[in-house]
Amino acid sequence: MSRSVTVRVPATSANLGPGFDSLGLALTLTQDVTLTLGDNGEPPGGLGRLVLDAARSAYRLARVETPRELTASGASAIPIGRGLGASAAARAAGIIGANALMGGALSDGQMLSLGAGLEGHADNMAPALFGGLRVVVRTDDGWRHIAVPVAGGLRVALFVPDFDMPTGESRKLLPEALSKEDAVYNIGRAAMLVGALATGQWQALDEATEDRLHQPARAHAFPAMRPIIAAARSAGALCAYLSGAGSTIAAWTTDGEERIGRAMLQQGIARGYPGRLLYAEPSAAGATVVGET
């Protein structure tokens, strides 16, 4: 049985506008995490603790004795606290890595339930584990998810501001209740979004990514959000939205992603929110073991 595994895990974009806590998309932006049976003498820092906590939780769930010495390593390539699923990626890497070290003791359903429990929600965890566009709902006995095909040709420009919006703090801004009108508004657009992505009807994306649940509330903490989204659209983006809990703005297009990225960056700087640009595409790949020793 292996003593060391390296897992490649994707960044994810959740909510996608109206699909709060129920829609998530894996991206081609990835990072590698190595989980090793042994002690390298260095205490884990940052997301490394999340990797190890998730790995140990996987051992406990499988009723396999947890190794006394377990270490995680790998440089973080996914921005932290920016709405790109960094914590979900770390936990998914820990779960997949531990499962590989145990010889595949856990089912997909067990891994999702574990990861969602650690995260508190499954919209990032499902695509981090399994890739693609995932629709996920909580049921009485766990989580159910399905993969939705995404038509080819879509590209993503990501404006990543220099300030973070931790998920826990960002969620405190959300309203306790919605009117029936606002609930119907979001339900219809989430359904339209899934249909548009599956069929390549890109002209529907601008309307389909509108939202009345979380983005208006989070705009209070990120006043430049709406102007940056508007700049992306003016530069030719099919749509733009706050990725996850923020602060990243994701803009979708089929061409001209660098032009759109520059427009978002310039607007961010003009509004007092400098940042950087990343570019990606939807990815069918979730967390994958890419090396074993």
C-alpha positions as CSV (number, residue, x, y, z in Angstrom):
1,M,0.0,0.0,0.0
2,S,1.2,3.5,-0.8
3,R,2.9,5.7,1.8
4,S,2.7,8.9,-0.1
5,V,0.1,10.3,-2.5
6,T,-0.1,13.5,-4.5
7,V,-3.6,14.8,-5.2
8,R,-4.3,17.5,-7.8
9,V,-7.4,19.4,-6.8
10,P,-9.3,22.2,-8.7
11,A,-10.4,25.6,-7.6
12,T,-14.1,26.0,-7.7
13,S,-16.6,28.8,-8.3
14,A,-19.8,28.5,-6.3
15,N,-23.3,30.0,-6.4
16,L,-22.8,31.3,-10.0
17,G,-25.1,34.1,-9.2
18,P,-28.5,32.7,-8.2
19,G,-27.6,29.1,-7.2
20,F,-26.8,29.9,-3.6
21,D,-25.4,26.8,-1.8
22,S,-26.5,24.6,-4.7
23,L,-24.4,25.2,-7.8
24,G,-20.6,24.9,-8.1
25,L,-18.2,24.6,-11.0
26,A,-14.7,23.2,-11.1
27,L,-12.0,25.3,-12.8
28,T,-8.8,24.5,-14.6
29,L,-6.9,26.4,-11.9
30,T,-5.4,23.6,-9.7
31,Q,-3.0,22.9,-6.9
32,D,-1.1,19.7,-5.9
33,V,-1.1,18.5,-2.3
34,T,1.0,15.6,-1.1
35,L,-0.1,13.5,1.9
36,T,2.6,11.3,3.4
37,L,2.7,8.7,6.2
38,G,5.6,10.0,8.2
39,D,6.7,13.1,10.2
40,N,8.8,15.8,8.4
41,G,9.2,17.7,11.6
42,E,7.4,20.8,10.4
43,P,4.0,21.7,11.9
44,P,1.4,22.3,9.1
45,G,0.5,26.0,8.5
46,G,-2.5,27.6,6.9
47,L,-4.5,25.3,4.7
48,G,-2.2,22.4,5.6
49,R,-4.2,22.0,8.8
50,L,-7.4,21.6,6.9
51,V,-5.8,18.9,4.7
52,L,-4.7,16.9,7.7
53,D,-8.0,17.5,9.7
54,A,-9.9,16.2,6.6
55,A,-7.6,13.2,6.2
56,R,-7.9,12.2,9.8
57,S,-11.6,12.6,9.6
58,A,-11.6,10.2,6.6
59,Y,-9.7,7.6,8.6
60,R,-12.2,7.8,11.4
61,L,-15.2,7.6,9.1
62,A,-13.7,4.5,7.5
63,R,-13.0,3.0,10.9
64,V,-9.4,2.6,10.0
65,E,-6.7,3.4,12.7
66,T,-5.5,7.0,12.1
67,P,-1.7,7.1,11.4
68,R,0.2,8.7,14.3
69,E,2.4,10.5,11.8
70,L,0.7,12.1,8.8
71,T,2.0,15.2,7.0
72,A,0.8,17.4,4.2
73,S,2.8,19.5,1.8
74,G,2.4,21.6,-1.3
75,A,2.4,25.3,-2.1
76,S,-1.1,27.0,-2.2
77,A,-2.0,28.0,-5.8
78,I,-5.6,28.8,-5.1
79,P,-6.2,32.3,-3.5
80,I,-7.4,32.0,0.1
81,G,-10.5,33.8,1.2
82,R,-11.4,35.0,-2.3
83,G,-14.4,32.8,-3.2
84,L,-12.5,30.2,-5.2
85,G,-12.9,27.2,-2.9
86,A,-9.5,27.1,-1.3
87,S,-10.7,25.5,1.9
88,A,-12.9,23.0,-0.1
89,A,-9.8,22.2,-2.2
90,A,-7.7,21.5,0.9
91,R,-10.3,19.3,2.5
92,A,-11.0,17.5,-0.8
93,A,-7.3,16.8,-1.2
94,G,-7.1,15.4,2.4
95,I,-10.1,13.2,1.9
96,I,-9.0,11.8,-1.5
97,G,-5.5,11.4,-0.4
98,A,-6.4,9.6,2.8
99,N,-8.8,7.4,0.8
100,A,-6.0,6.4,-1.5
101,L,-3.7,5.6,1.4
102,M,-6.4,3.4,2.8
103,G,-6.9,1.6,-0.5
104,G,-10.3,3.1,-1.4
105,A,-12.2,2.5,1.8
106,L,-14.8,5.3,1.3
107,S,-17.5,5.7,-1.3
108,D,-18.2,8.9,-3.2
109,G,-21.2,9.5,-1.1
110,Q,-19.3,9.2,2.1
111,M,-16.6,11.5,0.9
112,L,-19.1,14.1,-0.1
113,S,-21.0,13.9,3.2
114,L,-17.7,14.2,5.1
115,G,-16.4,17.1,3.1
116,A,-19.7,19.0,3.1
117,G,-19.9,18.5,6.9
118,L,-16.5,20.0,7.4
119,E,-17.3,22.9,5.0
120,G,-20.8,23.5,6.2
121,H,-22.1,23.3,2.7
122,A,-21.5,21.3,-0.5
123,D,-21.5,23.7,-3.4
124,N,-17.7,23.9,-3.5
125,M,-17.1,20.5,-2.2
126,A,-19.0,18.5,-4.9
127,P,-17.0,20.0,-7.8
128,A,-13.8,19.9,-5.9
129,L,-14.2,16.2,-5.3
130,F,-15.8,15.2,-8.6
131,G,-15.3,18.0,-11.1
132,G,-17.6,19.7,-13.6
133,L,-20.7,21.6,-12.9
134,R,-22.6,20.1,-9.9
135,V,-26.1,20.7,-8.7
136,V,-26.2,19.7,-5.0
137,V,-29.0,19.6,-2.5
138,R,-29.2,18.5,1.1
139,T,-31.7,15.7,1.9
140,D,-32.9,14.1,5.1
141,D,-30.1,11.5,4.9
142,G,-27.2,13.4,3.5
143,W,-26.4,15.1,0.1
144,R,-27.5,14.4,-3.4
145,H,-25.6,15.8,-6.4
146,I,-25.7,15.5,-10.2
147,A,-23.3,16.5,-12.9
148,V,-24.5,18.8,-15.6
149,P,-22.6,18.9,-18.9
150,V,-21.2,22.3,-19.9
151,A,-21.1,23.1,-23.6
152,G,-17.6,23.8,-24.9
153,G,-15.9,27.1,-25.5
154,L,-16.5,28.9,-22.3
155,R,-13.6,30.8,-20.7
156,V,-13.4,32.5,-17.3
157,A,-11.6,35.7,-16.4
158,L,-11.1,36.1,-12.7
159,F,-10.5,39.4,-11.0
160,V,-9.0,38.6,-7.6
161,P,-9.0,41.7,-5.3
162,D,-6.3,42.1,-2.7
163,F,-8.7,41.9,0.2
164,D,-10.4,38.8,1.4
165,M,-14.0,38.0,2.3
166,P,-14.0,35.0,4.7
167,T,-17.0,32.9,4.1
168,G,-18.1,32.9,7.7
169,E,-18.1,36.6,7.9
170,S,-19.6,37.1,4.5
171,R,-22.5,34.8,5.3
172,K,-23.4,36.9,8.3
173,L,-24.5,39.7,5.9
174,L,-27.2,37.6,4.3
175,P,-30.9,38.2,4.9
176,E,-32.8,35.9,7.2
177,A,-35.8,35.6,4.8
178,L,-36.8,36.4,1.2
179,S,-40.1,37.5,-0.3
180,K,-41.9,35.1,-2.5
181,E,-41.1,37.3,-5.4
182,D,-37.4,37.2,-4.7
183,A,-37.5,33.4,-4.2
184,V,-39.2,32.9,-7.5
185,Y,-36.7,35.3,-9.1
186,N,-33.7,33.2,-8.0
187,I,-35.3,29.8,-8.6
188,G,-36.1,30.7,-12.2
189,R,-32.7,32.1,-12.9
190,A,-30.8,29.2,-11.4
191,A,-32.9,26.8,-13.6
192,M,-32.2,29.0,-16.6
193,L,-28.5,29.0,-15.8
194,V,-28.2,25.3,-15.7
195,G,-30.1,25.0,-19.0
196,A,-28.0,27.7,-20.7
197,L,-24.7,26.1,-19.6
198,A,-25.8,22.6,-20.7
199,T,-27.0,23.8,-24.2
200,G,-24.5,26.6,-24.9
201,Q,-27.2,29.2,-25.1
202,W,-24.8,31.9,-24.0
203,Q,-27.1,34.8,-24.7
204,A,-29.1,33.8,-21.6
205,L,-26.2,33.9,-19.2
206,D,-26.4,37.6,-18.4
207,E,-29.9,37.4,-17.1
208,A,-29.4,33.9,-15.7
209,T,-26.7,34.9,-13.3
210,E,-28.7,37.7,-11.7
211,D,-29.4,37.2,-8.0
212,R,-31.4,38.7,-5.2
213,L,-30.3,36.5,-2.3
214,H,-26.6,37.0,-1.5
215,Q,-25.0,39.5,-3.9
216,P,-27.0,42.6,-2.9
217,A,-26.1,41.9,0.7
218,R,-22.4,41.3,0.1
219,A,-22.2,44.4,-2.0
220,H,-22.3,46.3,1.2
221,A,-18.9,44.8,2.2
222,F,-17.6,45.2,-1.4
223,P,-18.9,48.5,-2.8
224,A,-16.9,48.1,-6.0
225,M,-18.6,44.8,-6.9
226,R,-21.4,46.2,-9.1
227,P,-19.1,48.6,-11.0
228,I,-16.6,45.9,-11.7
229,I,-19.3,43.5,-12.9
230,A,-20.6,46.3,-15.1
231,A,-17.1,46.9,-16.5
232,A,-16.8,43.2,-17.4
233,R,-20.1,43.3,-19.3
234,S,-19.2,46.5,-21.1
235,A,-15.9,44.8,-22.2
236,G,-17.9,42.0,-23.8
237,A,-18.4,39.4,-21.0
238,L,-21.4,37.1,-21.4
239,C,-22.0,37.6,-17.6
240,A,-20.2,38.4,-14.4
241,Y,-20.9,37.6,-10.8
242,L,-19.4,37.3,-7.3
243,S,-17.7,34.0,-7.0
244,G,-18.7,32.1,-3.9
245,A,-18.6,34.4,-0.9
246,G,-16.2,36.7,-2.7
247,S,-14.2,38.7,-3.2
248,T,-13.3,37.3,-6.7
249,I,-15.4,38.5,-9.6
250,A,-15.8,35.8,-12.3
251,A,-16.6,36.9,-15.9
252,W,-17.6,34.3,-18.5
253,T,-16.8,34.7,-22.2
254,T,-16.0,32.8,-25.4
255,D,-13.2,35.2,-26.5
256,G,-11.5,38.3,-25.3
257,E,-10.9,37.2,-21.8
258,E,-7.8,39.3,-21.4
259,R,-9.6,42.4,-22.5
260,I,-12.4,41.7,-20.0
261,G,-9.9,41.0,-17.3
262,R,-8.1,44.3,-17.8
263,A,-11.4,46.2,-17.7
264,M,-12.2,44.6,-14.3
265,L,-8.8,45.3,-13.0
266,Q,-8.9,49.0,-14.1
267,Q,-12.3,49.5,-12.6
268,G,-11.2,47.8,-9.3
269,I,-8.1,50.1,-9.1
270,A,-10.2,53.1,-9.9
271,R,-12.6,52.2,-7.1
272,G,-9.8,51.6,-4.6
273,Y,-9.7,47.8,-4.9
274,P,-6.5,46.7,-6.6
275,G,-6.0,43.0,-7.4
276,R,-4.7,40.5,-9.9
277,L,-6.1,38.5,-12.8
278,L,-6.3,34.8,-13.4
279,Y,-7.7,32.9,-16.3
280,A,-9.3,29.5,-16.4
281,E,-11.9,27.3,-18.1
282,P,-14.5,24.9,-16.7
283,S,-12.9,21.6,-15.8
284,A,-14.4,18.1,-15.8
285,A,-11.7,16.9,-13.4
286,G,-12.1,16.8,-9.7
287,A,-9.6,15.9,-7.1
288,T,-7.3,13.2,-8.7
289,V,-4.4,11.2,-7.4
290,V,-1.5,12.1,-9.8
291,G,1.3,10.3,-8.0
292,E,1.9,7.5,-5.5
293,T,5.0,6.1,-3.8
